[in-house]
Amino acid sequence: MPQSEEPAERALRAPAEPEVRPAGTDEADERVSAPEGPRRLTDPASMRALSHPVRLALIEALSVQGPLTATQAGQLIGESPTTCSFHFRQLAKYGFVEEAGPMPGRSRPWRVTRLGWSMESDPDDETSDGRERDLAARHLGDLALERQLERHRTHRRKSERTHTIWWVTPDEADELQGEIDKLVMRYRDRLHDPAARPADAGPVEVVILTHPFA
């Protein structure tokens, strides 16, 4: 399931429109079948491309269910196949999804290229590029968080909520966050490997927020 964070780190400019090659070509056949880890978004154009409720819903569906056609995805998220097909193509334009490979008939399944995403921005960067990147990151982060909170509200009887305050140094905060990340990622392999899931396993969303208490 998708994750988001906004550390103030060195921005590495990512290509805005990576080439998308159809499955079945030599390059596509060489790809690793399992998606890689989270993609770090540093380019405002990529952040804006993902900042749409349907596109976030499609990424979530592919991350949880695996490869899907536009028709299958539409049934899951309540949109028409035509709408899903359009948004799949837009996501592919920015490298978020790709064709999963040939299927019988004219079926065209899609899959995520990376499992999850994070954002990189620096609110203290007062350059025009910095402000644009921070605005795009805030918009995408707010949109994704609202979707996560709405699911939490919907399942409030089966959800857990914990709140605490740390008195820690910056180094200690980084160390604790690293330990939390490792814990959350303990079962990450089950996202792309259904065979690794116990018979009674089901998807559970984990959202962790940390920020200065002020």
KOLVOBA-749708 format. One record per residue (C-alpha): residue in three letters; x, y, z. Coordinates in steps of 0.5 Angstrom, whole numbers, padded with zeros to 4 digits. Layout:
REM residues N
("Ala", (X, Y, Z))
...
//
This chain:
REM residues 214
("Met", (0000, 0000, 0000))
("Pro", (0002, 0007, -0002))
("Gln", (0007, 0011, 0004))
("Ser", (0008, 0018, 0004))
("Glu", (0014, 0022, 0007))
("Glu", (0017, 0029, 0006))
("Pro", (0024, 0029, 0009))
("Ala", (0028, 0035, 0007))
("Glu", (0034, 0032, 0003))
("Arg", (0038, 0033, -0003))
("Ala", (0033, 0033, -0009))
("Leu", (0035, 0028, -0015))
("Arg", (0031, 0030, -0021))
("Ala", (0027, 0024, -0024))
("Pro", (0025, 0024, -0032))
("Ala", (0018, 0027, -0032))
("Glu", (0016, 0022, -0038))
("Pro", (0020, 0016, -0038))
("Glu", (0019, 0011, -0044))
("Val", (0014, 0006, -0044))
("Arg", (0015, 0000, -0048))
("Pro", (0010, -0006, -0049))
("Ala", (0010, -0012, -0045))
("Gly", (0013, -0017, -0050))
("Thr", (0019, -0013, -0052))
("Asp", (0026, -0015, -0051))
("Glu", (0027, -0010, -0045))
("Ala", (0020, -0012, -0042))
("Asp", (0022, -0019, -0042))
("Glu", (0028, -0017, -0038))
("Arg", (0025, -0014, -0032))
("Val", (0024, -0017, -0026))
("Ser", (0017, -0020, -0024))
("Ala", (0017, -0017, -0017))
("Pro", (0016, -0010, -0017))
("Glu", (0022, -0006, -0013))
("Gly", (0021, -0002, -0007))
("Pro", (0018, 0005, -0006))
("Arg", (0019, 0010, -0011))
("Arg", (0022, 0017, -0008))
("Leu", (0018, 0023, -0012))
("Thr", (0022, 0029, -0013))
("Asp", (0019, 0032, -0019))
("Pro", (0013, 0036, -0018))
("Ala", (0010, 0034, -0025))
("Ser", (0010, 0026, -0023))
("Met", (0007, 0029, -0016))
("Arg", (0002, 0032, -0020))
("Ala", (0001, 0026, -0024))
("Leu", (-0001, 0022, -0018))
("Ser", (-0005, 0027, -0015))
("His", (-0012, 0025, -0017))
("Pro", (-0017, 0020, -0013))
("Val", (-0018, 0015, -0019))
("Arg", (-0010, 0015, -0020))
("Leu", (-0009, 0014, -0013))
("Ala", (-0015, 0008, -0013))
("Leu", (-0012, 0005, -0019))
("Ile", (-0005, 0005, -0015))
("Glu", (-0008, 0002, -0009))
("Ala", (-0012, -0003, -0013))
("Leu", (-0006, -0006, -0017))
("Ser", (-0001, -0006, -0010))
("Val", (-0006, -0010, -0006))
("Gln", (-0009, -0014, -0012))
("Gly", (-0004, -0015, -0017))
("Pro", (-0004, -0014, -0024))
("Leu", (-0011, -0012, -0027))
("Thr", (-0014, -0010, -0033))
("Ala", (-0018, -0003, -0034))
("Thr", (-0025, -0007, -0033))
("Gln", (-0023, -0011, -0027))
("Ala", (-0020, -0005, -0024))
("Gly", (-0026, -0001, -0025))
("Gln", (-0030, -0006, -0022))
("Leu", (-0026, -0006, -0016))
("Ile", (-0026, 0002, -0015))
("Gly", (-0033, 0004, -0018))
("Glu", (-0031, 0007, -0025))
("Ser", (-0032, 0005, -0032))
("Pro", (-0027, 0001, -0036))
("Thr", (-0026, 0007, -0041))
("Thr", (-0024, 0012, -0035))
("Cys", (-0019, 0007, -0032))
("Ser", (-0016, 0006, -0038))
("Phe", (-0015, 0013, -0039))
("His", (-0012, 0014, -0032))
("Phe", (-0007, 0008, -0033))
("Arg", (-0004, 0011, -0039))
("Gln", (-0003, 0017, -0036))
("Leu", (0000, 0013, -0030))
("Ala", (0004, 0010, -0035))
("Lys", (0007, 0016, -0038))
("Tyr", (0010, 0018, -0031))
("Gly", (0013, 0011, -0030))
("Phe", (0008, 0009, -0024))
("Val", (0005, 0003, -0028))
("Glu", (0007, -0001, -0034))
("Glu", (0003, -0007, -0038))
("Ala", (0004, -0013, -0035))
("Gly", (0004, -0018, -0041))
("Pro", (0000, -0021, -0046))
("Met", (-0007, -0025, -0044))
("Pro", (-0012, -0029, -0048))
("Gly", (-0016, -0025, -0052))
("Arg", (-0015, -0017, -0052))
("Ser", (-0014, -0017, -0045))
("Arg", (-0009, -0011, -0043))
("Pro", (-0007, -0012, -0036))
("Trp", (-0003, -0007, -0032))
("Arg", (0002, -0007, -0026))
("Val", (0005, -0002, -0021))
("Thr", (0013, -0001, -0023))
("Arg", (0014, 0000, -0016))
("Leu", (0011, -0002, -0009))
("Gly", (0009, 0005, -0005))
("Trp", (0012, 0012, -0006))
("Ser", (0015, 0017, -0002))
("Met", (0016, 0024, -0003))
("Glu", (0022, 0029, -0002))
("Ser", (0021, 0036, -0001))
("Asp", (0024, 0042, 0003))
("Pro", (0020, 0047, 0006))
("Asp", (0026, 0051, 0007))
("Asp", (0028, 0052, 0000))
("Glu", (0025, 0059, -0002))
("Thr", (0027, 0058, -0010))
("Ser", (0022, 0057, -0015))
("Asp", (0023, 0050, -0016))
("Gly", (0023, 0049, -0009))
("Arg", (0017, 0052, -0007))
("Glu", (0014, 0048, -0013))
("Arg", (0016, 0042, -0011))
("Asp", (0014, 0043, -0004))
("Leu", (0007, 0045, -0006))
("Ala", (0006, 0039, -0011))
("Ala", (0008, 0035, -0005))
("Arg", (0003, 0038, 0000))
("His", (-0002, 0037, -0005))
("Leu", (-0001, 0030, -0006))
("Gly", (0001, 0028, 0001))
("Asp", (-0006, 0031, 0003))
("Leu", (-0010, 0027, -0002))
("Ala", (-0007, 0021, 0000))
("Leu", (-0008, 0022, 0007))
("Glu", (-0015, 0024, 0007))
("Arg", (-0016, 0017, 0003))
("Gln", (-0013, 0013, 0009))
("Leu", (-0016, 0017, 0014))
("Glu", (-0023, 0016, 0011))
("Arg", (-0022, 0008, 0011))
("His", (-0020, 0009, 0018))
("Arg", (-0026, 0012, 0020))
("Thr", (-0030, 0007, 0016))
("His", (-0027, 0001, 0020))
("Arg", (-0027, 0005, 0026))
("Arg", (-0029, -0002, 0030))
("Lys", (-0024, -0006, 0027))
("Ser", (-0018, -0001, 0028))
("Glu", (-0013, 0001, 0033))
("Arg", (-0010, 0008, 0034))
("Thr", (-0004, 0010, 0039))
("His", (-0002, 0017, 0040))
("Thr", (0004, 0019, 0044))
("Ile", (0010, 0024, 0045))
("Trp", (0017, 0023, 0044))
("Trp", (0022, 0027, 0048))
("Val", (0028, 0026, 0043))
("Thr", (0034, 0029, 0040))
("Pro", (0034, 0029, 0032))
("Asp", (0039, 0023, 0032))
("Glu", (0034, 0019, 0037))
("Ala", (0028, 0021, 0032))
("Asp", (0032, 0019, 0026))
("Glu", (0033, 0012, 0030))
("Leu", (0026, 0011, 0032))
("Gln", (0023, 0012, 0025))
("Gly", (0028, 0007, 0022))
("Glu", (0026, 0002, 0027))
("Ile", (0019, 0003, 0026))
("Asp", (0020, 0003, 0018))
("Lys", (0023, -0004, 0019))
("Leu", (0018, -0006, 0023))
("Val", (0012, -0004, 0018))
("Met", (0016, -0007, 0012))
("Arg", (0017, -0014, 0016))
("Tyr", (0011, -0017, 0011))
("Arg", (0013, -0013, 0005))
("Asp", (0014, -0019, 0001))
("Arg", (0007, -0022, 0002))
("Leu", (0005, -0016, -0003))
("His", (0008, -0018, -0009))
("Asp", (0008, -0026, -0007))
("Pro", (0001, -0029, -0006))
("Ala", (0004, -0035, -0004))
("Ala", (0008, -0032, 0002))
("Arg", (0001, -0031, 0005))
("Pro", (-0002, -0035, 0010))
("Ala", (-0009, -0038, 0009))
("Asp", (-0012, -0033, 0014))
("Ala", (-0008, -0027, 0012))
("Gly", (-0012, -0020, 0009))
("Pro", (-0009, -0013, 0008))
("Val", (-0009, -0009, 0013))
("Glu", (-0007, -0001, 0012))
("Val", (-0002, 0002, 0017))
("Val", (-0001, 0009, 0017))
("Ile", (0004, 0012, 0022))
("Leu", (0005, 0020, 0023))
("Thr", (0011, 0024, 0026))
("His", (0011, 0031, 0027))
("Pro", (0014, 0036, 0032))
("Phe", (0009, 0037, 0038))
("Ala", (0007, 0045, 0037))
//
